[in-house]
Structure formats: C-alpha cells, structure tokens
Amino acid sequence: MNTAKRLISAVLAAILVLPVTGCEFIDKIKAEFTSVQPAVTGGAGEGEQEVSNSISVGIFDFDTFNPLITKSQTVKECMEFVYEPLFDVDEKIQPVPVLAESYSVSPDGRIININLKNNVLWHDGSSFTAYDAAYTIKQIRSGATTYSDALKNMADYQATGDYSLQIVLNYAVPNFVSLLTFPIVKLQTDMRPNVNYVPVGTGAFRYETQLSTGRLSFIAFDGYHAGKAKINNVYVYTAPDLKKYESMFEANEIDLMTGKTVDLSEYTPRGSATNNEYITNKLTFAGYNTANKLLKNSETRRGLTELIDKESIVNSTIYSRGIACDVPLNPSSLYYYDTNTRFKADTMLAINHLGNDNWGLGHSGKYERIENGEKQVLELSILTDSDSVEKVSIANKIAASFNEFGIPATVTALPYAEYMQKISAGDYEMMIGETEIGANLDLSMLTSSAGNFFSYSNQNVDMLAAQMGMTQNEEELKSLYRQYGDILLEDMPFTALFFRKGDIMSSSKIKSEVVPSLARGYRNVEMWSVTE
C-alpha cells in the first residue's frame, strides 16, 4: 500500500462514525488524493465516421453536463448513460440496488443502513466509496441541485465506513430507498453551472471526446461493474430547439426520444419507431372539499364518484395515454389491487349512496334534502386550471355527467396561480388536480391529517402510513396498502381518475427491449444491442 493510501486509511479509520454533515475535515483530507479529471483517451478527430455498433441521442437547452444541476431534460436523459444512482425501481416499482448492495431499516423505520458495492470504478479509474454518495447527498441538501424534494424528510446522514452509509429520517415513510434514484457524483465534483464540465460517472459509458461542434462521443466503459455494454459508442448531437430535435428523430439522426421531452399525446413521429410504454406516478384526480356542508359526508362523495365515467375521460380527453383506476396506487405497483376491469359510471350505485345521505330527486328535477330544518340543493362548482386544456376538458365532462343526472354543476377555470390560491384557502367545492407521487408510493401529501388539499383527516390512515414505513415485508405491505386503499374508497376525499402513461420512442436500429422505469428511462442500456 502506498503512503497516500495508508494516510487516508488511518485518518478515516479514526473518524468513521463522525456525521458527514460535520466532516468537512474528511472532505479536505480526501480532496488531497482525489482527482475529478477524467482519463480521456485519444478519441476520433474532426469528421471521423461513427462506428456501426452505436446509437445516437440528441440534446437541446444545454447548460451543463453536471447531472445534479442541469435544468435540461434531454441532458438529464443523456447523463443516464454516464451516471448511476444508489437505487433504481423496477417494473413493479420496487427498489433495486444499483450502486448500493443491500440495505436494512430499523424497527421504527427511521434509520436506514445501506451497504454499497465495493467493486465500482469511476471512469477515471478511482474507486467509488460512501464518501462520494455522502458528498452527493450534501449537495442535494444544500439546495444546490434539482433533487431537493427527494431528501426533504432526511434528518441526518453519515458515512459509517468506506462502503457503508447511514440515513436518519424525521419520521418513517414507506420504501424510502426508492427515492434514492438521483445520480451520484464524485467527491469534490464542481457544483458550479459550468458549460465545460466534463462528466465522470460510474455508468456503462464514459465521456471520450468532442468530435466536432455540437457532436460528442461516449464510449463503453471497460471497467463497468455490471459488465461492458454491448454497444460500443453513444454519440450525442446538440439540437438548437425542440422542433429540430423532433425532426432529427424522424430522420433517424438520433435513436431515442422520450415523453418527458416531447408530448407524445399530441405529437406522433413519422417513420418506423417502437413506443416503449410504462405507467408513471402522475395521478389525475377529482378532489372534494370535505369541509363543505354539501360534501362533508362520504356517502355524497361516493355517490358523485359513481357518476364519473373514467374510461370515457381516458379515451377521449387524453387519448388513451393513461390507465383508469379506483385505488390511488400505480397499476404497475406490486401493491395495486383494483378488482374493477371497467371504470364506467353507475347511476344505480350513485342513487343508493346519495340516498344514504338523504339526497333525493325533487320536483325541480334536482337532488335535494332537508338538513337541520334547512332545504339544501346539491349544486356544485368544479374548480380547474385554465392553463391546462386537459383539466378543463375533464372538468367539463364531469360537469356534464352531473347535470344530466340532476345535479347542477358549473366549471370555474382560473389561471394556475389563482387556482392554487383557492385550493390552499379551501375556497372550492370540487377541483381537478394532478400530482406526481414519489417512487416510494407515499400518498401522505394527499391523505395526511397534518395537511392535504381536501380538509381530510383519518387517524387510521395516518397510522397505516406510519406502519408502511416500519416494514420491508412484502406480504405485510400488501396487507397495509389494501387496508389503506379500502379506507380511502370508503371515505372518498378524492376520486382517483387515472395514472398517466410515459413512453420512450426508440428507432428500429435498437433491436433489444428498452425497459424504462419511473426513475430512469435508459436503465438497462448496458444490455441494449443494435442492428448493424
């Protein structure tokens, strides 16, 4: 062992258990022996032809190749070839270790111990360690990145060894490690928005060279811990704007295009391409103000839900770019349990539920009741976001169903800022909303008694959510999610409408299966192959 390595080992052994949040000393010591410059081998020169065993991707709105701070969606996607997270999620939205090896959770769900792989190399040949992961977490918690929300429940963290990391949470949440899907950067990585930043990751491809203006080459990394990729090169082309980016895909100049960059519900590329679909965690719902005197009882809310034709909304409003559901859990999830196969309106069930809350059809043709000596008419205004054509269309379809049934309903469409202001103030009756649920399937932003959009509170729901964070047992979690969902269907603070589909378009050149996840579109890239 050389002198430098002995010094590092001695210093780190003495302070292994110090919190990383207070260990700038470690940073300084390791900085003396850590280089962030890649070992770039001689690449192709200006105008050199691409190798046949390759694919091409496009980027636009380029700012920096630093994956933590870039604001360009196409650059983030491009950097998936170069950088990796601690965890990914699979097709059933379960955590899958990438740079992590394994993990354990304390009985109270607040302490997570992660063991990291010890055979991972950075593209410059140095070893990946827990100090790289801790440095990345430090940058995210400082607010310097675009990933702050992922760690908002983190109370503390520390590197407990070269290949071990401990995370402490403020309170237990389900499957917290499923949120650790952000790219890990190397210790002492420059966090300034530098256009000349050279990416150095642990992924299947490393930066090779700039071939010409607006054209770069990434090459398969020989030392990749999961085995060298089947494709030799990934070429990166810079487009001036979205329109050019789309035309490059149509002309087969680039081989990939994602629904996060291009709205594929409105745009369909010409030519031969494969649409690789998955179900995102973007839930669209109809929310009820449970503090409103007309909507305070769950039977009324359940009756209104039965009047909503979810299948029609999915087919005609978003052109089948979503999956209808009753339970607000991603239908791909291991814990999803909807037994419905059709999500149509059911007027008989609506009549039964409304009748249970004393609503009946009056001589006026409207649903009425006497409550505390007061005559009430079930009339509703549906609040929506005027900046979203889809939300307005959904609100209009629901209002039309209500009106046809005998419940007068109007739609109030406001600019987004005003729409959110009214929701936050509880100044609405019904609303159309959309939220992106975390990859850990935590629904607390919709259901927690500590605060949600619907003035909804149920201690049993809160208790079940806490229990989900205290177990990793698959069968226990299935049971907890089932109980959780059943209560929400009984209380109906909101009506889940659909989860939106996501997709990646791949050219006919890519002959292997592209299997995107919620976290990474190109997660199995080392397995891809091409038609020569």
C-alpha positions in Angstrom: 0.0 0.0 0.0 1.5 3.4 -0.9 1.9 6.3 1.5 -1.1 8.2 0.3 -3.4 5.3 0.7 -2.1 4.4 4.2 -2.7 8.0 5.3 -6.3 8.0 4.0 -7.0 4.7 5.7 -5.5 5.8 9.0 -7.4 9.1 9.1 -10.7 7.6 8.0 -10.4 4.7 10.5 -10.2 7.2 13.3 -13.3 9.1 12.3 -15.6 6.5 10.6 -18.6 7.3 12.7 -18.5 11.0 12.6 -21.6 12.6 10.9 -20.8 13.6 7.3 -22.8 16.7 7.9 -20.0 18.0 10.1 -17.0 16.3 8.5 -15.6 18.9 6.1 -12.3 17.6 7.5 -12.8 14.3 5.7 -13.6 16.2 2.5 -10.3 18.1 2.8 -8.3 15.0 3.5 -9.7 13.0 0.7 -9.5 16.0 -1.7 -5.8 15.9 -1.4 -5.8 12.4 -3.0 -8.8 12.6 -5.3 -8.8 13.9 -8.9 -12.0 14.9 -10.7 -10.4 14.9 -14.1 -11.3 12.0 -16.4 -8.6 9.9 -18.0 -9.7 10.7 -21.6 -8.1 8.5 -24.2 -7.4 9.8 -27.6 -10.7 10.0 -29.5 -11.8 10.4 -33.0 -10.8 13.5 -34.8 -12.9 16.1 -36.6 -15.2 14.5 -39.1 -14.4 10.9 -38.1 -17.2 8.4 -39.1 -19.3 6.8 -36.4 -18.7 3.1 -35.6 -21.6 0.9 -36.7 -22.2 -0.6 -33.3 -23.5 2.6 -31.8 -26.6 4.7 -31.1 -27.2 8.5 -31.2 -29.1 10.8 -28.8 -30.0 14.4 -29.1 -29.9 17.2 -26.5 -31.1 20.8 -26.5 -31.3 23.7 -24.0 -27.7 22.6 -23.0 -26.4 24.2 -19.8 -24.0 21.8 -18.2 -23.3 18.0 -18.1 -23.4 18.0 -14.3 -26.4 15.7 -13.8 -27.4 17.2 -10.4 -27.8 20.8 -11.6 -28.7 20.7 -15.2 -32.2 22.0 -15.9 -32.4 20.4 -19.4 -34.5 17.3 -19.5 -32.6 16.0 -22.5 -29.2 16.4 -20.8 -30.6 14.6 -17.7 -31.6 11.7 -20.0 -28.2 11.8 -21.8 -26.4 11.6 -18.5 -28.1 8.3 -17.6 -25.6 6.7 -19.8 -22.8 8.1 -17.7 -24.1 8.3 -14.1 -25.9 5.9 -11.8 -28.0 6.2 -8.6 -27.8 4.2 -5.4 -31.1 2.6 -6.2 -33.5 2.2 -9.2 -37.1 1.0 -9.2 -38.3 -2.0 -11.3 -41.4 -2.5 -13.3 -43.4 -3.2 -10.1 -42.0 0.0 -8.5 -39.8 -1.9 -6.1 -36.4 -0.7 -5.1 -33.5 -2.3 -6.9 -29.8 -1.7 -5.8 -27.5 -0.1 -8.4 -24.5 1.3 -6.6 -26.0 0.0 -3.4 -25.5 -3.7 -2.5 -28.2 -4.1 0.3 -29.9 -2.1 3.0 -31.7 -2.6 6.3 -34.3 -0.5 8.2 -34.6 0.0 11.9 -37.8 -1.2 13.7 -39.1 2.3 13.9 -38.5 2.9 10.2 -36.3 6.0 10.8 -32.7 4.6 10.4 -31.6 3.1 7.1 -28.2 1.4 6.8 -27.0 1.0 3.2 -24.1 -1.3 2.2 -22.5 -0.1 -1.1 -20.8 -2.2 -3.8 -17.1 -2.3 -3.4 -16.2 -3.2 -7.0 -17.3 0.0 -8.7 -14.9 2.3 -10.5 -15.3 5.9 -11.6 -14.4 6.5 -15.2 -11.0 7.9 -14.2 -10.1 4.6 -12.6 -10.6 5.6 -8.9 -12.9 3.6 -6.6 -16.4 4.6 -5.8 -17.0 4.9 -2.0 -19.5 6.0 0.6 -17.8 9.4 0.7 -18.9 10.0 -2.9 -22.5 9.2 -2.0 -22.3 11.4 1.1 -20.9 14.3 -0.9 -23.8 14.0 -3.4 -26.3 14.0 -0.5 -24.6 17.0 1.0 -25.0 18.9 -2.3 -28.7 18.0 -2.6 -29.4 19.0 1.0 -27.7 22.3 0.4 -30.3 23.2 -2.2 -27.7 23.4 -5.0 -29.4 20.8 -7.1 -32.8 19.9 -8.7 -33.4 16.9 -6.4 -34.1 18.6 -3.0 -37.6 17.1 -2.7 -36.2 13.6 -2.6 -34.5 14.2 0.7 -36.9 16.6 2.4 -37.6 14.0 5.1 -34.0 13.4 5.9 -32.8 14.4 9.4 -29.2 13.4 9.1 -26.7 11.1 7.3 -23.2 9.8 7.8 -20.7 7.6 6.1 -20.1 4.8 8.6 -17.3 3.2 6.5 -15.8 3.2 3.1 -18.7 1.2 1.8 -21.5 1.9 4.2 -23.9 4.8 4.6 -26.5 5.6 7.3 -29.5 7.8 6.8 -31.8 9.1 9.6 -35.3 10.2 8.8 -37.6 12.7 10.6 -40.3 10.1 10.5 -40.9 6.7 8.9 -42.0 6.7 5.3 -42.7 3.7 3.0 -39.7 2.4 0.9 -37.6 5.5 1.4 -34.7 4.0 -0.6 -36.9 4.2 -3.7 -36.3 7.9 -3.5 -32.5 7.5 -3.7 -32.6 7.4 -7.5 -30.7 10.6 -8.2 -27.3 10.4 -9.9 -24.3 10.0 -7.7 -21.4 12.3 -8.5 -17.8 12.0 -7.4 -16.4 13.6 -4.2 -15.4 17.2 -4.8 -17.3 17.5 -8.1 -17.5 21.1 -9.2 -21.1 22.2 -8.5 -20.9 25.5 -10.4 -23.0 25.6 -13.6 -20.0 25.1 -15.8 -20.6 24.6 -19.6 -17.1 23.0 -19.8 -17.9 20.4 -17.1 -16.5 17.0 -18.1 -18.8 14.2 -16.8 -17.1 11.4 -14.8 -19.5 8.8 -13.7 -19.7 5.1 -12.8 -22.1 4.2 -15.6 -21.9 1.9 -18.7 -20.5 4.7 -20.9 -17.8 7.3 -20.3 -17.1 10.6 -22.0 -14.5 10.1 -24.8 -14.1 13.2 -26.8 -15.8 16.1 -28.7 -15.7 15.0 -32.3 -16.8 18.4 -33.7 -19.0 21.4 -32.8 -22.2 20.0 -31.3 -21.1 16.4 -31.6 -19.6 14.3 -28.8 -18.7 10.6 -28.2 -19.3 8.4 -25.2 -17.6 5.0 -25.3 -18.4 1.8 -23.5 -16.5 1.7 -20.2 -14.2 -1.3 -19.9 -14.3 -1.3 -16.1 -18.1 -1.2 -15.7 -19.1 -3.2 -12.7 -22.1 -4.9 -14.4 -20.0 -5.9 -17.4 -19.1 -4.0 -20.5 -22.0 -2.7 -22.6 -22.8 -4.5 -25.9 -22.9 -1.1 -27.7 -19.5 0.5 -28.4 -20.5 4.1 -28.6 -23.2 6.6 -27.8 -23.0 9.8 -30.0 -24.5 13.0 -28.7 -25.8 15.7 -31.0 -26.8 19.2 -30.0 -30.1 20.5 -31.5 -31.0 24.2 -31.4 -34.6 23.6 -30.2 -37.4 21.1 -29.7 -38.6 21.2 -33.4 -35.1 20.3 -34.7 -34.8 17.6 -32.0 -38.1 16.0 -33.2 -37.0 16.2 -36.9 -33.7 14.6 -36.1 -35.6 11.6 -34.7 -37.9 11.4 -37.7 -34.8 11.4 -40.0 -33.1 8.7 -37.9 -30.3 11.0 -37.0 -31.0 10.2 -33.3 -32.4 6.9 -32.0 -34.3 7.9 -28.8 -36.9 10.4 -27.8 -38.9 10.4 -24.5 -42.4 11.5 -23.4 -40.7 13.7 -20.8 -39.3 15.9 -23.6 -42.0 15.5 -26.3 -45.7 15.4 -25.6 -46.5 12.1 -27.5 -50.2 12.6 -26.9 -50.1 15.5 -29.3 -47.1 14.5 -31.5 -46.5 11.2 -33.2 -43.2 10.9 -35.1 -43.3 9.7 -38.7 -41.3 6.7 -39.7 -40.7 3.3 -38.0 -40.2 3.5 -34.3 -41.1 1.5 -31.2 -43.1 3.0 -28.4 -41.9 1.6 -25.1 -44.6 2.5 -22.6 -44.8 2.5 -18.8 -47.2 3.9 -16.2 -45.9 7.0 -14.5 -46.8 8.1 -11.0 -48.7 11.1 -12.2 -52.2 10.8 -10.8 -55.1 12.9 -12.0 -57.9 13.1 -9.6 -61.2 14.9 -8.7 -60.9 16.4 -5.2 -63.7 17.2 -2.7 -63.7 19.9 -0.1 -64.8 17.7 2.8 -65.3 20.8 5.0 -68.1 22.0 2.6 -71.6 21.4 4.1 -72.8 19.6 0.9 -69.8 17.3 0.7 -68.9 16.6 4.4 -70.4 13.1 4.3 -68.6 10.3 2.5 -71.8 8.9 1.1 -72.4 12.0 -1.0 -68.8 11.9 -2.3 -69.1 8.2 -3.1 -72.3 8.9 -5.0 -70.7 11.7 -7.1 -67.8 9.3 -7.8 -70.2 6.8 -9.3 -71.3 9.4 -11.8 -67.8 9.8 -13.3 -67.0 7.8 -16.4 -63.3 7.3 -16.0 -63.0 5.2 -19.2 -64.5 7.9 -21.3 -62.2 10.5 -19.7 -59.1 8.4 -20.5 -60.2 7.6 -24.0 -61.5 11.0 -25.2 -59.6 13.5 -23.1 -56.0 12.1 -23.0 -56.4 9.8 -26.0 -55.8 6.6 -24.0 -52.5 7.9 -22.7 -53.4 6.8 -19.2 -54.8 4.0 -17.1 -58.1 4.4 -15.2 -58.1 3.3 -11.6 -60.1 3.4 -8.3 -57.3 3.0 -5.8 -54.7 5.8 -6.0 -51.8 3.3 -6.5 -49.9 3.0 -9.7 -51.4 0.0 -11.5 -47.9 -1.3 -12.2 -47.2 -1.5 -8.4 -46.8 -4.7 -6.5 -49.4 -3.3 -4.1 -52.1 -2.3 -6.6 -55.3 -4.3 -6.0 -58.2 -2.8 -8.0 -60.6 -5.6 -8.9 -62.5 -3.5 -11.4 -62.0 -4.2 -15.1 -64.3 -1.4 -16.3 -64.4 2.1 -14.9 -67.8 3.3 -16.1 -70.4 5.4 -14.4 -73.0 3.5 -12.4 -76.2 5.6 -11.8 -77.9 3.0 -9.6 -74.9 3.0 -7.2 -74.9 6.8 -7.3 -78.6 6.9 -6.3 -78.0 4.4 -3.4 -75.1 6.4 -2.0 -76.8 9.7 -2.3 -80.0 8.3 -0.8 -77.9 7.1 2.2 -77.1 10.8 2.8 -80.8 11.8 2.4 -80.5 13.2 -1.1 -83.5 12.6 -3.4 -84.7 13.9 -6.7 -87.1 16.8 -6.0 -90.0 18.2 -8.1 -87.5 20.7 -9.6 -85.5 17.8 -11.1 -82.6 18.5 -8.8 -81.3 16.5 -5.9 -82.5 18.0 -2.6 -82.6 17.2 1.1 -83.6 18.8 4.4 -80.7 19.2 6.8 -81.3 20.7 10.3 -84.5 22.2 9.0 -82.8 23.8 6.0 -83.5 22.8 2.4 -80.3 22.1 0.6 -79.9 21.6 -3.2 -76.9 19.6 -4.4 -75.3 22.1 -6.8 -71.6 22.2 -7.4 -68.8 24.3 -9.0 -65.8 22.4 -10.3 -62.6 24.4 -10.0 -59.8 23.7 -12.5 -56.7 25.1 -14.0 -57.3 27.2 -17.1 -53.7 26.7 -18.2 -54.4 23.0 -18.7 -56.6 22.2 -21.7 -56.9 18.6 -20.4 -58.0 19.6 -16.9 -60.7 21.9 -18.3 -61.9 19.1 -20.6 -62.1 16.7 -17.7 -64.0 19.2 -15.5 -66.5 19.8 -18.4 -67.1 16.1 -18.9 -67.7 15.5 -15.2 -70.0 18.6 -15.0 -72.0 17.3 -18.0 -72.5 13.9 -16.2 -73.7 15.6 -13.1 -76.1 17.9 -15.0 -77.5 15.0 -16.9 -78.2 13.2 -13.6 -79.9 16.2 -11.9 -77.0 17.8 -10.1 -76.4 21.3 -11.5 -72.7 21.8 -12.0 -70.6 24.5 -13.5 -66.9 24.8 -14.2 -64.7 27.6 -12.9 -61.3 27.7 -14.8 -58.7 30.0 -13.4 -55.0 30.7 -14.1 -52.8 28.3 -12.3 -51.7 30.8 -9.5 -55.3 31.7 -8.7 -56.4 28.1 -8.9 -53.8 27.1 -6.4 -54.6 30.0 -4.1 -58.2 29.0 -3.9 -57.3 25.3 -3.2 -54.9 26.3 -0.5 -57.5 28.5 1.1 -60.2 25.8 0.9 -62.3 28.1 -1.3 -63.8 25.5 -3.6 -66.3 22.6 -3.7 -64.8 20.2 -6.2 -61.5 20.5 -8.0 -59.5 18.7 -10.7 -55.9 18.2 -9.7 -52.8 16.3 -10.7 -49.8 15.2 -8.5 -46.7 13.1 -9.0 -46.5 10.5 -6.3 -42.9 9.6 -5.2 -41.4 6.4 -6.3 -41.8 5.1 -2.8 -45.6 5.2 -3.2 -46.1 7.6 -0.3 -49.6 9.1 -0.5 -49.3 11.3 2.6 -49.4 14.5 0.6 -53.0 13.5 -0.4 -54.1 11.9 2.9 -52.1 13.1 5.9 -54.2 14.7 8.7 -51.3 17.1 9.1 -52.4 18.8 5.9 -53.9 18.0 2.5 -56.0 19.7 -0.2 -59.3 18.3 1.0 -59.5 19.2 4.7 -59.5 15.4 5.2 -58.4 13.6 8.4 -58.4 10.0 9.4 -56.2 8.7 12.2 -56.4 5.1 10.9 -55.0 6.3 7.5 -52.1 8.1 9.3 -51.4 5.0 11.4 -51.3 2.7 8.4 -49.0 5.1 6.6 -46.6 5.0 9.5 -46.7 1.2 9.7 -45.8 1.1 6.0 -42.5 2.8 6.8 -41.6 0.3 9.5 -41.6 -2.9 7.5 -40.0 -4.2 4.4 -42.0 -7.5 4.4 -43.8 -7.8 1.1 -46.9 -9.5 2.4 -47.3 -7.1 5.3 -47.0 -4.2 2.9 -49.6 -5.7 0.6 -52.0 -6.0 3.5 -51.3 -2.5 4.8 -51.8 -0.9 1.3 -55.0 -2.9 1.0 -56.4 -1.6 4.3 -55.2 1.9 3.4 -56.9 1.9 0.0 -60.1 0.4 1.4 -60.4 3.3 3.9 -59.8 5.9 1.1 -62.5 4.2 -1.0 -64.9 4.3 1.9 -64.1 7.9 2.9 -63.6 9.2 -0.7 -61.8 12.5 0.0 -60.9 12.5 -3.7 -61.7 10.3 -6.7 -58.7 8.8 -8.4 -59.2 9.1 -12.2 -56.1 7.8 -13.9 -52.4 7.4 -13.9 -50.7 8.9 -16.9 -48.6 6.8 -19.3 -45.0 7.6 -20.1 -43.0 6.4 -23.0 -39.7 6.2 -24.8 -39.6 6.2 -28.6 -36.7 4.1 -29.9 -35.7 3.8 -33.6 -35.7 0.5 -35.4 -31.9 0.4 -35.0 -32.2 -0.6 -31.4 -33.3 -4.2 -31.5 -33.2 -5.0 -27.8 -36.0 -4.2 -25.4 -36.0 -0.8 -23.8 -37.4 -1.1 -20.3 -37.9 2.3 -18.7 -38.6 2.9 -15.0 -40.1 5.8 -13.1 -36.6 6.9 -12.3 -34.5 6.1 -15.4 -35.6 5.7 -18.9 -32.4 4.1 -20.0 -31.8 1.8 -17.0 -30.9 -1.3 -18.9 -28.7 0.4 -21.5 -25.8 -2.0 -20.9 -28.0 -4.8 -22.4 -29.0 -3.0 -25.5 -27.9 -4.1 -28.9 -28.3 -2.7 -32.4 -29.0 -3.8 -35.9 -25.6 -3.4 -37.6 
